[in-house]
Amino acid sequence: MIGWDDVYKVVATMAPLYVAMVLGYGSIRWWNMFKPDHCDAINRFNCFFVIPFFNFHFLSQVHPYRMNYPFLASDIVTKSAVIVALALWANFAKSGSLDWSLTTFSLSSMNNTLVVGVPLMQAMYGPLGYDIVLQAAAIQMSALLNNNTTTKAVENTNNNNHNNAGVSSIEMEIVDLERSYNPAAVAAGNSPSLKPLIKAVFIKLSKNPNSYACFLGLVWALISNRWNFHMPCILEDSILIMSKAGSSVAMFTTGLFMASQEKIISCGPVLTIYGLVLRFVVGPATTAMGAALLRLHGEVFKIAIVQAALPQAVTSFVYAKEYGIHADVLSTSIIIGTFVSLPVLIGYYAVLDLLS
């Protein structure tokens, strides 16, 4: 069973996150230090400067030649199944929408593997827990965050195209007249062009340093572990000085956003419960099914489920705030989820220990 020393380690790991969040909250509500445009600038600084260094630092520590491939396979199968289910709902259900599919996926699958997961799994399961959660973070940062960025860029492009779709009746008449004399124009007008969409997505990704950071982090991990290269200390320290601010600035930004809302639970009780159920019930349940399908057992099976119940990833809020897609829901999930995650995680740990 988990001891009081382990509980203290978990509390000591999560307490600094609350300090940064409370400081961000108090800087607006109590001290009136920042204006809305200042908050947006801080969020963009975190999104485009701090998080890329933060992700590169941890990805470069992954040992790609000693990974637990059964765990990675189960994680990929689980998240792929969730993506397929949400894609079908978004495209074929009457109530389906791309932005809510993305938000639902973030709530159920994007957990705080680095800030909370790494020290927590190390406290609970030792070096094995540290290695596995770091591998899960590699998949989440390199593939899923860039996929989220792409999807959000597509959503924003579609919304912009929809908002700019209104034309005057005179323009419509001119287009209709042109098509009546030119059948080729009819076919060209009816077939959607993917070129503007692809261009918009490419531009969005090319302007996001996180894409380069994830790629370069994995490349460095492959090269350094293959030929035993060591990063020069001047370069390593330059990366560390930025990456160390990753969790603190992200939580500070969450506090700023929370203070800018009229209520702490800014999305309402229904969506709050929806987010908590996805994070602490649906996420571990789907992970357990994927782990059972791949026949994971022992400590690896336990770690897979416990890491799926980690609180919401702060980076999911940062990018949701940047792209304007349900940032209030993700902010509330991070705030409330971080508070309730401690007893939930200890409960999962104790139950899995008893079942074994």
C-alpha positions as CSV (number, residue, x, y, z in Angstrom):
1,M,0.0,0.0,0.0
2,I,1.0,3.6,-0.5
3,G,2.6,5.1,2.6
4,W,2.4,8.5,4.1
5,D,5.9,9.3,2.7
6,D,4.5,8.7,-0.8
7,V,1.5,10.9,-0.1
8,Y,3.8,13.7,1.1
9,K,5.9,13.4,-2.1
10,V,2.7,13.7,-4.2
11,V,1.5,16.7,-2.2
12,A,5.0,18.3,-2.3
13,T,5.0,17.8,-6.1
14,M,1.6,19.4,-6.7
15,A,1.8,22.3,-4.2
16,P,4.1,24.5,-6.2
17,L,1.6,24.4,-9.1
18,Y,-1.0,25.9,-6.9
19,V,1.4,28.7,-5.8
20,A,1.9,29.8,-9.4
21,M,-1.8,29.6,-10.1
22,V,-2.7,31.6,-7.0
23,L,-0.1,34.3,-7.9
24,G,-1.6,34.6,-11.4
25,Y,-5.1,34.8,-10.0
26,G,-4.1,37.4,-7.3
27,S,-2.2,39.6,-9.8
28,I,-5.6,40.5,-11.4
29,R,-8.2,40.0,-8.7
30,W,-6.3,41.4,-5.7
31,W,-3.5,43.6,-7.1
32,N,-4.8,44.7,-10.5
33,M,-1.4,44.3,-12.1
34,F,-2.3,43.2,-15.6
35,K,-4.8,44.2,-18.2
36,P,-6.4,41.8,-20.8
37,D,-3.8,42.6,-23.5
38,H,-1.0,41.9,-20.9
39,C,-2.6,38.5,-20.2
40,D,-2.7,37.6,-23.9
41,A,1.0,38.6,-24.2
42,I,2.0,36.3,-21.3
43,N,0.0,33.5,-22.8
44,R,1.7,33.9,-26.2
45,F,5.1,34.1,-24.5
46,N,4.4,30.8,-22.9
47,C,3.0,29.2,-26.0
48,F,5.7,30.3,-28.4
49,F,8.9,30.5,-26.2
50,V,8.7,28.6,-22.9
51,I,6.7,25.4,-23.9
52,P,8.9,24.6,-26.9
53,F,12.0,24.6,-24.7
54,F,10.1,22.7,-22.1
55,N,9.1,20.0,-24.5
56,F,12.5,19.8,-26.2
57,H,14.2,19.3,-22.8
58,F,12.1,16.3,-21.8
59,L,11.9,14.7,-25.3
60,S,15.7,14.8,-25.6
61,Q,15.9,12.7,-22.4
62,V,13.8,9.8,-23.9
63,H,15.8,6.7,-24.7
64,P,14.2,5.6,-28.0
65,Y,16.1,2.3,-28.1
66,R,14.9,1.1,-24.7
67,M,11.2,1.9,-24.9
68,N,8.4,-0.3,-23.5
69,Y,6.8,-1.1,-26.9
70,P,3.8,-3.0,-25.5
71,F,2.8,0.0,-23.4
72,L,3.4,2.4,-26.3
73,A,1.3,0.2,-28.6
74,S,-1.6,0.1,-26.1
75,D,-1.4,3.9,-25.7
76,I,-1.5,4.4,-29.4
77,V,-4.4,2.0,-29.9
78,T,-6.4,3.6,-27.1
79,K,-6.0,7.2,-28.4
80,S,-6.5,6.1,-32.0
81,A,-9.8,4.5,-31.0
82,V,-10.9,7.7,-29.3
83,I,-10.0,9.8,-32.3
84,V,-11.9,7.5,-34.7
85,A,-15.0,7.6,-32.5
86,L,-14.9,11.4,-32.2
87,A,-14.3,11.8,-35.9
88,L,-17.3,9.7,-36.7
89,W,-19.4,11.7,-34.3
90,A,-18.2,15.0,-35.7
91,N,-18.9,14.1,-39.3
92,F,-22.0,12.0,-39.1
93,A,-24.0,12.9,-36.0
94,K,-26.4,15.9,-36.2
95,S,-25.0,17.3,-33.0
96,G,-21.4,16.6,-33.9
97,S,-18.8,19.4,-34.2
98,L,-15.1,19.5,-34.8
99,D,-14.2,21.9,-32.0
100,W,-16.1,19.8,-29.4
101,S,-14.5,16.6,-30.7
102,L,-11.1,18.2,-30.2
103,T,-12.1,19.5,-26.7
104,T,-13.4,16.1,-25.7
105,F,-10.3,14.4,-26.9
106,S,-8.1,16.8,-24.9
107,L,-10.2,16.3,-21.8
108,S,-10.0,12.5,-22.0
109,S,-6.5,11.9,-23.4
110,M,-4.2,14.9,-22.7
111,N,-2.9,14.4,-19.2
112,N,-0.2,16.2,-17.3
113,T,2.6,13.7,-17.9
114,L,5.6,15.9,-17.3
115,V,4.7,18.5,-14.6
116,V,2.8,16.1,-12.3
117,G,3.3,12.7,-14.0
118,V,7.1,12.3,-13.9
119,P,7.6,13.0,-10.1
120,L,4.4,11.3,-9.2
121,M,5.0,8.1,-11.1
122,Q,8.6,8.0,-9.8
123,A,7.3,8.3,-6.2
124,M,4.7,5.5,-6.7
125,Y,6.5,3.1,-9.0
126,G,10.2,4.1,-9.0
127,P,12.4,4.2,-12.1
128,L,9.9,2.1,-14.1
129,G,7.2,4.6,-13.6
130,Y,9.5,7.4,-14.5
131,D,10.6,5.8,-17.8
132,I,7.1,4.8,-18.9
133,V,5.4,8.2,-18.2
134,L,8.3,9.9,-20.0
135,Q,7.6,7.7,-23.0
136,A,3.9,8.5,-22.9
137,A,4.9,12.2,-22.7
138,A,7.0,11.8,-25.9
139,I,4.0,10.5,-27.8
140,Q,1.7,13.1,-26.4
141,M,4.0,16.0,-27.2
142,S,5.3,15.0,-30.5
143,A,2.2,13.6,-32.2
144,L,-0.9,14.7,-30.3
145,L,-0.1,18.3,-29.6
146,N,0.9,18.9,-33.2
147,N,-2.3,17.1,-34.3
148,N,-4.3,19.3,-32.0
149,T,-2.6,22.4,-33.5
150,T,-3.4,21.2,-37.0
151,T,-7.0,20.5,-36.2
152,K,-7.4,23.8,-34.5
153,A,-5.9,25.5,-37.5
154,V,-8.4,23.7,-39.7
155,E,-11.3,24.7,-37.5
156,N,-10.2,28.4,-37.4
157,T,-9.7,28.3,-41.2
158,N,-13.2,26.9,-41.7
159,N,-14.7,29.4,-39.4
160,N,-13.0,32.3,-41.2
161,N,-14.1,31.0,-44.5
162,H,-17.7,30.7,-43.2
163,N,-17.6,34.2,-41.8
164,N,-16.2,35.6,-45.1
165,A,-18.7,33.6,-47.1
166,G,-21.4,36.3,-47.2
167,V,-21.5,38.2,-50.5
168,S,-23.9,40.7,-51.9
169,S,-26.8,39.8,-54.1
170,I,-25.1,41.5,-57.1
171,E,-22.0,39.4,-56.7
172,M,-24.2,36.3,-56.5
173,E,-25.9,37.3,-59.7
174,I,-22.6,37.8,-61.5
175,V,-21.4,34.4,-60.4
176,D,-24.6,32.7,-61.5
177,L,-24.5,34.5,-64.9
178,E,-20.9,33.4,-65.4
179,R,-21.7,29.8,-64.5
180,S,-24.6,29.7,-66.9
181,Y,-22.3,30.5,-69.8
182,N,-19.3,28.5,-68.5
183,P,-20.1,24.9,-67.4
184,A,-16.5,24.4,-66.3
185,A,-16.9,27.2,-63.8
186,V,-19.8,25.4,-62.2
187,A,-17.7,22.3,-61.7
188,A,-14.9,24.3,-60.3
189,G,-17.2,26.3,-58.0
190,N,-18.9,23.2,-56.6
191,S,-15.7,21.3,-55.8
192,P,-14.0,22.5,-52.6
193,S,-10.4,23.6,-53.0
194,L,-8.0,22.1,-50.4
195,K,-5.1,24.4,-51.4
196,P,-6.1,27.3,-49.2
197,L,-6.8,25.0,-46.2
198,I,-3.5,23.2,-46.6
199,K,-1.7,26.5,-47.0
200,A,-3.3,27.9,-43.8
201,V,-2.4,24.7,-41.8
202,F,1.2,24.7,-43.1
203,I,1.6,28.4,-42.2
204,K,0.1,27.8,-38.7
205,L,2.4,24.9,-38.0
206,S,5.5,26.7,-39.5
207,K,4.9,29.6,-37.1
208,N,4.5,27.2,-34.1
209,P,8.0,26.6,-32.5
210,N,6.6,23.6,-30.7
211,S,6.5,21.6,-33.9
212,Y,10.3,22.2,-34.4
213,A,11.0,21.6,-30.7
214,C,9.3,18.2,-30.7
215,F,11.0,17.1,-33.9
216,L,14.4,18.3,-32.8
217,G,14.0,16.7,-29.4
218,L,13.3,13.3,-30.8
219,V,16.1,13.7,-33.4
220,W,18.6,14.6,-30.6
221,A,17.4,11.6,-28.5
222,L,18.0,9.3,-31.4
223,I,21.5,10.6,-32.2
224,S,22.7,11.1,-28.6
225,N,21.7,7.6,-27.5
226,R,23.0,6.0,-30.6
227,W,26.5,7.5,-30.6
228,N,26.7,8.6,-26.9
229,F,26.8,12.3,-27.7
230,H,26.5,14.9,-24.9
231,M,25.1,18.3,-25.4
232,P,27.5,21.2,-24.8
233,C,26.9,22.7,-21.4
234,I,26.4,26.2,-22.8
235,L,23.6,24.9,-25.0
236,E,22.1,22.7,-22.3
237,D,22.0,25.6,-19.8
238,S,20.5,27.9,-22.4
239,I,17.6,25.4,-22.9
240,L,17.2,24.7,-19.2
241,I,16.9,28.4,-18.3
242,M,13.8,28.6,-20.5
243,S,12.4,25.1,-19.9
244,K,12.4,25.4,-16.1
245,A,9.7,28.1,-16.5
246,G,7.4,25.8,-18.4
247,S,5.1,24.6,-15.6
248,S,5.2,27.8,-13.6
249,V,4.3,30.1,-16.5
250,A,1.6,27.8,-17.7
251,M,0.0,27.6,-14.3
252,F,0.4,31.4,-13.9
253,T,-1.4,31.8,-17.2
254,T,-4.2,29.6,-16.0
255,G,-4.6,31.7,-12.9
256,L,-4.7,34.8,-15.1
257,F,-7.5,33.3,-17.2
258,M,-9.4,32.2,-14.1
259,A,-9.2,35.7,-12.6
260,S,-10.5,37.2,-15.8
261,Q,-13.7,35.2,-15.6
262,E,-16.7,36.2,-13.5
263,K,-16.7,32.8,-11.8
264,I,-14.0,30.3,-11.0
265,I,-16.1,27.6,-12.6
266,S,-16.4,29.7,-15.8
267,C,-18.0,27.0,-17.9
268,G,-20.9,26.0,-15.6
269,P,-21.5,22.9,-13.5
270,V,-22.6,20.6,-16.3
271,L,-19.5,21.1,-18.4
272,T,-17.4,20.9,-15.3
273,I,-18.8,17.5,-14.4
274,Y,-18.5,16.5,-18.1
275,G,-14.8,17.4,-18.1
276,L,-14.1,15.6,-14.8
277,V,-15.8,12.4,-15.9
278,L,-13.8,12.4,-19.1
279,R,-10.5,13.0,-17.3
280,F,-10.9,10.6,-14.3
281,V,-13.3,8.0,-15.5
282,V,-13.4,7.7,-19.3
283,G,-9.6,8.2,-19.7
284,P,-8.5,5.5,-17.3
285,A,-11.3,3.2,-18.6
286,T,-10.3,3.4,-22.2
287,T,-6.7,3.0,-21.3
288,A,-7.5,-0.1,-19.3
289,M,-9.3,-1.6,-22.3
290,G,-6.3,-0.9,-24.5
291,A,-3.9,-2.3,-22.0
292,A,-6.0,-5.5,-21.6
293,L,-6.2,-5.8,-25.4
294,L,-2.4,-5.7,-25.7
295,R,-2.2,-8.0,-22.6
296,L,-0.2,-5.7,-20.4
297,H,0.2,-7.0,-16.9
298,G,2.0,-6.3,-13.6
299,E,3.4,-2.9,-12.8
300,V,3.2,-1.7,-16.4
301,F,-0.6,-2.3,-16.4
302,K,-1.0,-0.3,-13.2
303,I,1.2,2.5,-14.4
304,A,-0.8,2.8,-17.6
305,I,-4.0,3.3,-15.7
306,V,-2.7,5.6,-13.1
307,Q,-1.0,7.9,-15.6
308,A,-4.2,8.1,-17.5
309,A,-5.9,9.6,-14.4
310,L,-3.4,12.4,-14.1
311,P,-4.8,15.9,-14.1
312,Q,-5.4,17.8,-17.3
313,A,-2.4,18.9,-19.3
314,V,-1.7,22.6,-18.8
315,T,-0.5,22.9,-22.4
316,S,-3.9,21.9,-23.7
317,F,-5.3,25.1,-22.1
318,V,-2.4,27.2,-23.4
319,Y,-3.2,26.2,-27.0
320,A,-6.9,26.3,-26.5
321,K,-6.5,29.9,-25.3
322,E,-4.3,30.8,-28.2
323,Y,-6.7,29.4,-30.8
324,G,-9.9,30.4,-28.9
325,I,-11.5,26.9,-28.6
326,H,-13.3,26.3,-25.3
327,A,-10.5,27.7,-23.1
328,D,-13.0,28.1,-20.3
329,V,-13.8,24.4,-20.2
330,L,-10.1,23.4,-20.2
331,S,-9.2,26.0,-17.7
332,T,-11.9,24.7,-15.3
333,S,-10.8,21.1,-15.9
334,I,-7.3,22.1,-14.9
335,I,-8.3,24.0,-11.9
336,I,-10.8,21.6,-10.4
337,G,-9.0,18.5,-11.7
338,T,-5.7,19.5,-10.1
339,F,-7.5,19.9,-6.8
340,V,-9.3,16.6,-6.9
341,S,-6.6,14.6,-8.6
342,L,-4.6,13.8,-5.4
343,P,-7.3,11.6,-3.7
344,V,-8.3,10.1,-7.1
345,L,-4.8,9.1,-8.0
346,I,-4.2,7.6,-4.5
347,G,-7.5,5.8,-4.8
348,Y,-6.5,4.2,-8.2
349,Y,-3.1,3.3,-6.8
350,A,-4.7,1.6,-3.7
351,V,-7.4,-0.3,-5.7
352,L,-4.9,-1.6,-8.3
353,D,-2.6,-2.7,-5.5
354,L,-5.4,-4.6,-3.8
355,L,-6.5,-6.2,-7.1
356,S,-3.1,-7.5,-7.7
